Amino acid sequence: MNQTPTTTATAPAVTIKKGTDPLPGVKSTSDLRRIFNDLMAGRVLTGLDAVKAQRTICLTTYISRLRKQYGIPVQAREIEVAASEGRTKRVNEYWITAEDRQKIEAAAR
């Protein structure tokens, strides 16, 4: 299984109003906010990361909300990771590019 990772579509360009919170009305303690903060810190997340760090199995739901409801351009691609007994599994990983993180931060100021 030596296939090239594929990148999937992202949300449209960032449309955050100047001087506003990118996630208005989302509590600082919510899973959605924590996932957004991790992505904004430059972390790359997979579903397994979300289970370990965020204690949620709903990463894809939160990624979808960030894209559709808030216009956050989250990138995704499918990768292979090691599994038990020498097997591999295909999982998605998610991130926000450095350029998009800068745009989001600038818009929020």
Secondary structure as GFF3:
##gff-version 3
##sequence-region A 1 109
A	DSSP	beta_strand	6	8	.	.	.	ID=ss1
A	DSSP	alpha_helix	31	40	.	.	.	ID=ss2
A	DSSP	beta_strand	45	46	.	.	.	ID=ss3
A	DSSP	alpha_helix	47	49	.	.	.	ID=ss4
A	DSSP	pi_helix	50	54	.	.	.	ID=ss5
A	DSSP	alpha_helix	59	68	.	.	.	ID=ss6
A	DSSP	beta_strand	75	82	.	.	.	ID=ss7
A	DSSP	three_ten_helix	84	86	.	.	.	ID=ss8
A	DSSP	beta_strand	88	95	.	.	.	ID=ss9
A	DSSP	alpha_helix	98	108	.	.	.	ID=ss10
###
